[in-house]
């Protein structure tokens, strides 16, 4: 798939909207990111201590702004506004994440834009919906959508995820909506406005945790790495060579093969006969598994379990992941404002003939 005939205007800032622009750019679209001359995308200033203060980009900004051209326009200025309108005339998609009322103030409402370009697909991201004027960052949505209440260790307090995951989830929703809108325009000749709120994207992503509550009325609680429906799943074990590993034992077959590999003779123990019983007795099961794992070398154990298709993993640091051969083809580099930048691709799928 190639979108090289698609022209995208990206008015969005921070993470969710810009990552959608990057996704379309990676698919071949021409993407122009428009920033205010004096108030550019705030993430340009979100720098770690090790980053040069004089650079006009940051690692954060670079992560979700790739293969774009950049244009500085103040939409409240008459001349700049007209330049923006001229670009809208030939655009296919407009991405924005304005606060409520900003489109009216800047005279870029759907109605105004469609008078200029009836074929324009308008894609919007908001925090809590089109009628809300609340300012929303990922942390706020993690808090308000329940994610923080179920993330963290059992006896600790609420914990945010270390990635702006709600932004990422909302971006994926908007990507899908834009692609469907492009298809609809191609088949029906009609342009649509598509909208995603961070709140809706977050709640829609509660998936099994939502059903656990909706069907049992038991509100999910923090379990750390543990899974509320499966065991062993998420417990961390230390090997003889001081590596940390974890298992995701999702079936009886997996459990039997794990126990056989560990020479753990508990397959006939009534405490562990079914997954539901293993969940009920997970602490005892964890102790038994650790007693075996601590005598085994991680590489040898991983090889045995991989051969049996038992889901298992070494717990790796980010540097181990990004320095590995498996990840190299996912890294994208580019010069922005004269500075070398790197990020992970926004495309996780491949095409086959």
Secondary structure, DSSP 4 states (H G I P E B T S, - for coil): ---TT-EEEE---TTHHHHHHHHHHHTT-EEEEEE-SSS--GGGG---TTS-TT-S--HHHHHT--SEEEEE--TTSHHHHHHHHHHHTT-SEEEE-PPTTHHHHTT--HHHHHHH-TT-EEEEEESS-TT------HHHHHHHTSHHHHSS-TTS-----SS-HHHHHHHHHHHHHHHHHHHHHHHH----EEEEEHHHHHHHTTHHHHHHHHHH-------TT--SS-SSEEEEEE-TTS-EEEEE--SHHHHHHHHHHHT---TT-GGGSSHHHHHHTHHHHHHHHHHHHTTS-HHHHHHHHHHTT--EEE---HHHHHTSHHHHTTEEEEEETTEEEEEE-S-------
